[in-house]
């Protein structure tokens, strides 16, 4: 009975402890991600420092501080927790392992080979304008955990992995002429990684015991610590109701011994003026972008497009990110806001190769001086 609760608690704790288990951190702000990740020429908030520092030029306030706390979860998490809760008794006893029934295998095959991810993402940003320069700083800490169960040969195996990133960014922008603004960002990434590891039945129980007795002593031998700097540069071009943008990200960037290849991105944003004629619509935009243009991958994994409508106390966003739909909305009250995001991205080289999707909920406050 004790082992049953330990196993259930272990999987739950892994989920709570920390989606971005790849080389780069892909958080670009909940507003940008709701628009299919297409915000290179439309980011007039703190997300500009994460996507295109030149977009700071669109910031109109004197000073702005934003503090947010987010939680994201993949749809498969509930299925995983349900499986562990319903069958942990069988997995933690010899008699149970000898009597695995059809229902056990049906439930196992429904989650077999599917990663489940839960993470925390606190983030903050500050922006100001002085003497024609717009500048700012942002910080976020993404704490994800990935868990997967595979059927194995005789008994299931559990796979775990995580990539915890702290990312600090400092940005500055300047309007050079009427139609052009340029900006640059310096960023520092501090990363802790637990590479995906597979645990058999006996190893899982031993790890569960160590984890519950002393969490850090169980995790420390698996951790790899890396850190390093990087630079982003960007330009924003104004053509009436149309804006165009180009950025080069990860210039001279490395994390530990891993050097990151620079990414060249281009995009445009269009003000939907007919919609803005309605009194209840404050702003409406449509965007289209190509990300990492020179990456060797299917063309459709480079396409990002989206749209946003802003009302007085409510924003609605939707888009396509690498062929996958995204949806976002924000509700505002006084200085507070509540955000929701449905997001999907492709981690592989072509559409439906290695998709990752999740729900994201964020609560925050914006203070303007």
Secondary structure, 3 states (H helix, E strand, C coil): CHHHHHHHHHHHHHHHHCCCCCCCCCCCCHHHHHCCCCCCCCCCCCCHHHHCHHHHHHCCCCEEEEEEEEEEECCCHHHHHHHHHHHHHHHCCHHHHHCCCHHHHHHHHHHCCCCEEEEEEEEEEEEEEECCEEEEEEEEEEEEEEEEEECCCCCCEEEEEEEEEEEEEEEEEEEEECCEEEEEEEEEEEEEEEEEEEECHHHHHHHHHHHHHCHHHHHHCCEEEEEEEEEEEEEEEEECCEEEEEEEEEECCEECCEECCCEEEEEEEEECHHHHCCCCCCEEEEEEEECCCCCCCCHHHHEEEEEEEECCCEEEEEEEECCEEEEEEEEEECCEEEEEEEEEEECCCCCCCCEEEEEEEEEEEEEEC
